[in-house]
Amino acid sequence: MSAPAATPRALAIGGLDPSAGAGILLDAFVMARLGYQAAVAVTTVTAQNSASFAGTWPVEPDALIAQLDAVLAEGRFACVKVGALASEPLALALAKWLACSDLPVVVSDPVLASSSGGVLVEGAVSAVDTVARVSTVITPNAEEAGRLANGVIASEDAAVAAAQTLAERYGSAVCVTGLAGRSPAEAVDVLVRADGSVERAPHPLVAGVGDVRGTGCMLSSALACHLAGGLSPVDALAAAHATVHDLLDSARPIGQGRWQVDLAHLVRPWRS
């Protein structure tokens, strides 16, 4: 009998959120749910929960690289997701490691601030610029895309223009997320490929859920995994939307603030 095929591995790099409502703990859960053995590397330790953000403490660049070297020593990764970069020195060290390691950097998610209200990147734009240049896709929301492109995004056309500017700057695809759709029941993302071509990706909102934390983490982690599975960027984005939609069905008011995905429910569904 032949040995079973090894489970593909996925790497999440970013901030540690102790509430598991966002950051690398949520990334690892999404990756595992999609069939990948997840490994993580911490860029910064945060103190936050569903209602508030108390602070962030970046790790030293040498500590980040040591984590990355340790997990890479046990085998290659199918995809990498980068979240909070924490500081420009960390971003420089990470970009150098990614460029030299021959890893497929599938998604770079340039989180500039926690949705709980805290700043996660010192020297934000320059740090994101550094890592985005070694990425395949970046997934800024409208506010992040505007900051990176030195403009304000107030319409879908403005999002397309900003994404085209960033795609040309970085040589990667750019997906601007979370734009208002053409009806109250949908949102839309705008995907601009590295060659400048544009795809509009509308997706339905999940009815009956509150304001959920970690949606950007879920989308970018799922997108990384679906791209690693061989899907085109457009098809991978559609599959990532379906993954997030599925996860949001288990969103609940777990803490005292914003809703987050009930991971325990997804692992062991409640019985009536």
C-alpha distance (Angstrom), angle and dihedral (degrees) to the residues before:
residue distance angle dihedral
M1 . . .
S2 3.80 . .
A3 3.77 120.7 .
P4 3.81 115.9 -99.4
A5 3.78 116.3 -99.1
A6 3.77 113.7 -94.5
T7 3.78 116.2 -104.5
P8 3.83 109.6 -109.0
R9 3.78 114.8 -112.0
A10 3.80 129.3 -130.7
L11 3.80 128.0 -167.5
A12 3.80 125.9 -144.8
I13 3.80 117.3 -165.3
G14 3.79 119.1 -173.8
G15 3.77 148.5 70.9
L16 3.79 128.9 -17.0
D17 3.80 111.5 -126.4
P18 3.83 107.5 -168.6
S19 3.81 91.7 -152.5
A20 3.85 91.2 57.9
G21 3.79 88.7 -134.4
A22 3.81 91.5 120.5
G23 3.80 141.2 -7.0
I24 3.77 129.3 55.1
L25 3.81 96.3 -27.6
L26 3.80 89.9 60.2
D27 3.81 90.9 41.2
A28 3.80 90.5 55.0
F29 3.80 91.4 50.0
V30 3.81 92.5 51.5
M31 3.80 91.5 47.5
A32 3.80 91.8 50.1
R33 3.80 91.5 47.6
L34 3.81 88.3 55.8
G35 3.80 92.6 51.8
Y36 3.80 102.6 -94.7
Q37 3.79 128.5 126.3
A38 3.78 101.2 -125.4
A39 3.80 128.2 -144.5
V40 3.79 124.3 -178.1
A41 3.79 138.8 -155.0
V42 3.80 119.9 -164.1
T43 3.81 120.2 -134.6
T44 3.79 96.2 174.4
V45 3.79 139.2 2.8
T46 3.79 112.8 -132.6
A47 3.79 133.2 -165.3
Q48 3.79 106.1 -143.6
N49 3.76 143.5 121.5
S50 3.77 138.0 -175.9
A51 3.80 92.5 -68.2
S52 3.80 108.3 33.2
F53 3.80 149.3 17.5
A54 3.82 117.7 -135.1
G55 3.81 103.9 175.0
T56 3.79 151.0 -53.0
W57 3.81 131.3 -121.5
P58 3.83 115.1 -163.7
V59 3.78 118.6 -145.7
E60 3.77 120.7 -125.4
P61 3.81 115.3 -91.7
D62 3.81 90.5 -117.7
A63 3.82 89.5 55.4
L64 3.81 91.4 52.5
I65 3.80 93.1 49.0
A66 3.82 91.1 47.6
Q67 3.82 89.6 54.7
L68 3.79 91.6 48.9
D69 3.80 93.7 47.5
A70 3.82 90.5 49.3
V71 3.80 96.0 53.7
L72 3.82 93.9 40.1
A73 3.82 90.1 53.9
E74 3.82 88.9 70.9
G75 3.78 96.8 54.5
R76 3.78 147.1 -52.8
F77 3.78 125.1 -67.1
A78 3.77 128.2 -126.0
C79 3.80 92.6 -147.9
V80 3.77 143.5 -2.2
K81 3.81 129.4 -143.9
V82 3.80 118.8 -163.9
G83 3.80 119.7 -161.7
A84 3.82 129.2 163.8
L85 3.80 110.2 12.4
A86 3.84 95.6 -166.4
S87 3.82 98.4 -159.4
E88 3.77 143.7 6.2
P89 3.85 93.5 -108.7
L90 3.81 89.0 54.3
A91 3.80 90.8 48.2
L92 3.80 91.9 50.6
A93 3.81 91.6 50.0
L94 3.80 92.1 46.4
A95 3.80 94.2 48.1
K96 3.80 91.0 50.8
W97 3.82 91.3 49.0
L98 3.78 93.4 48.0
A99 3.79 92.9 47.4
C100 3.81 92.9 49.8
S101 3.78 99.2 40.5
D102 3.82 98.0 64.7
L103 3.80 89.5 -131.0
P104 3.81 119.2 153.0
V105 3.80 101.6 -114.4
V106 3.77 97.4 -157.6
V107 3.81 103.8 170.9
S108 3.78 133.0 16.9
D109 3.81 111.4 -170.3
P110 3.81 107.4 -164.2
V111 3.80 101.2 -150.7
L112 3.79 106.7 -177.2
A113 3.81 97.2 173.8
S114 3.77 139.2 12.9
S115 3.79 115.5 -106.0
S116 3.83 84.5 -129.5
G117 3.79 87.8 67.7
G118 3.81 108.4 -93.7
V119 3.80 131.5 120.5
L120 3.81 110.2 -117.5
V121 3.80 102.5 -178.3
E122 3.80 127.8 55.6
G123 3.79 108.9 -151.3
A124 3.79 85.8 13.7
V125 3.79 104.8 -174.7
S126 3.81 96.5 43.0
A127 3.81 90.7 46.8
V128 3.79 92.6 51.4
D129 3.80 91.3 44.9
T130 3.79 90.2 56.2
V131 3.80 96.4 54.3
A132 3.81 96.6 34.1
R133 3.80 89.3 65.0
V134 3.82 90.3 65.5
S135 3.81 95.4 42.8
T136 3.78 133.4 96.4
V137 3.81 98.0 -148.7
I138 3.78 131.8 11.4
T139 3.80 119.9 -162.0
P140 3.82 111.2 -160.7
N141 3.77 120.8 168.4
A142 3.80 116.6 -127.0
E143 3.81 94.3 -88.4
E144 3.80 92.7 48.9
A145 3.81 92.7 45.9
G146 3.78 90.2 51.6
R147 3.79 92.4 51.5
L148 3.79 92.5 47.2
A149 3.82 92.8 47.3
N150 3.83 94.8 41.4
G151 3.77 95.3 -117.3
V152 3.78 145.5 90.3
I153 3.80 118.4 -102.7
A154 3.78 109.8 -145.2
S155 3.81 99.5 150.0
E156 3.78 142.8 27.8
D157 3.81 90.6 -103.7
A158 3.80 90.0 54.8
A159 3.81 89.2 50.5
V160 3.80 90.6 52.9
A161 3.81 91.6 49.5
A162 3.81 92.1 49.0
A163 3.80 91.9 47.3
Q164 3.80 91.4 50.3
T165 3.79 90.3 50.9
L166 3.80 91.4 50.7
A167 3.82 94.2 43.5
E168 3.80 89.7 54.9
R169 3.81 91.6 45.4
Y170 3.80 96.2 49.3
G171 3.81 103.0 28.1
S172 3.80 89.1 -129.1
A173 3.78 137.8 103.9
V174 3.81 115.8 -90.0
C175 3.79 125.4 -152.7
V176 3.81 115.4 -169.1
T177 3.79 106.9 -158.5
G178 3.77 139.5 -159.6
L179 3.81 101.8 31.4
A180 3.79 121.0 156.1
G181 3.78 113.2 -93.7
R182 3.78 129.6 -137.9
S183 3.80 90.4 -95.3
P184 3.81 132.9 33.8
A185 3.81 88.7 -110.5
E186 3.81 96.2 62.3
A187 3.76 143.5 53.5
V188 3.79 127.0 -161.4
D189 3.78 136.2 -144.3
V190 3.79 122.7 -158.5
L191 3.81 117.2 -141.6
V192 3.80 119.4 -164.0
R193 3.79 115.7 -174.2
A194 3.78 122.6 -141.0
D195 3.82 88.5 -99.5
G196 3.82 90.7 57.8
S197 3.81 98.0 -106.9
V198 3.80 115.0 141.6
E199 3.79 133.2 -137.0
R200 3.79 124.6 -175.4
A201 3.82 113.2 -145.8
P202 3.81 114.1 -168.3
H203 3.79 118.0 -175.6
P204 3.80 133.8 179.8
L205 3.77 121.9 -104.6
V206 3.79 117.1 -123.0
A207 3.79 108.8 -108.4
G208 3.78 119.5 -133.3
V209 3.81 100.1 19.7
G210 3.78 125.3 116.8
D211 3.80 129.3 -131.0
V212 3.80 99.6 -52.9
R213 3.82 125.6 -153.6
G214 3.78 122.8 -138.0
T215 3.80 100.2 29.0
G216 3.81 91.5 132.8
C217 3.80 90.8 51.7
M218 3.80 91.4 48.9
L219 3.79 93.7 48.7
S220 3.79 96.8 47.4
S221 3.82 94.3 44.3
A222 3.79 91.4 48.8
L223 3.80 91.1 46.0
A224 3.81 90.4 52.9
C225 3.80 91.7 51.8
H226 3.80 95.0 46.0
L227 3.80 91.4 48.6
A228 3.80 89.1 50.0
G229 3.81 87.5 53.3
G230 3.79 89.4 63.2
L231 3.81 102.3 -99.0
S232 3.79 121.3 142.0
P233 3.81 115.9 -109.3
V234 3.81 91.6 -101.7
D235 3.81 94.3 48.2
A236 3.80 91.7 41.8
L237 3.80 90.5 53.3
A238 3.81 90.9 50.8
A239 3.81 90.0 49.3
A240 3.82 90.5 47.7
H241 3.81 90.2 52.7
A242 3.81 89.0 52.3
T243 3.81 90.2 49.9
V244 3.81 92.5 51.2
H245 3.81 91.1 45.7
D246 3.80 88.9 54.1
L247 3.81 92.6 48.5
L248 3.80 92.8 48.3
D249 3.78 89.7 59.7
S250 3.82 84.6 73.4
A251 3.81 96.7 47.2
R252 3.79 113.7 127.2
P253 3.84 140.6 168.8
I254 3.80 91.6 -98.0
G255 3.80 98.1 157.5
Q256 3.78 134.7 24.7
G257 3.80 96.3 -82.3
R258 3.77 136.6 32.2
W259 3.78 121.8 2.7
Q260 3.79 121.7 -99.6
V261 3.78 136.1 -174.1
D262 3.81 113.3 -80.3
L263 3.80 99.2 -129.4
A264 3.80 93.7 -177.3
H265 3.80 90.3 56.3
L266 3.79 90.6 53.1
V267 3.80 92.7 49.8
R268 3.80 95.1 43.9
P269 3.82 111.8 12.6
W270 3.76 116.6 -140.5
R271 3.77 116.1 -105.1
S272 3.80 121.7 -136.8
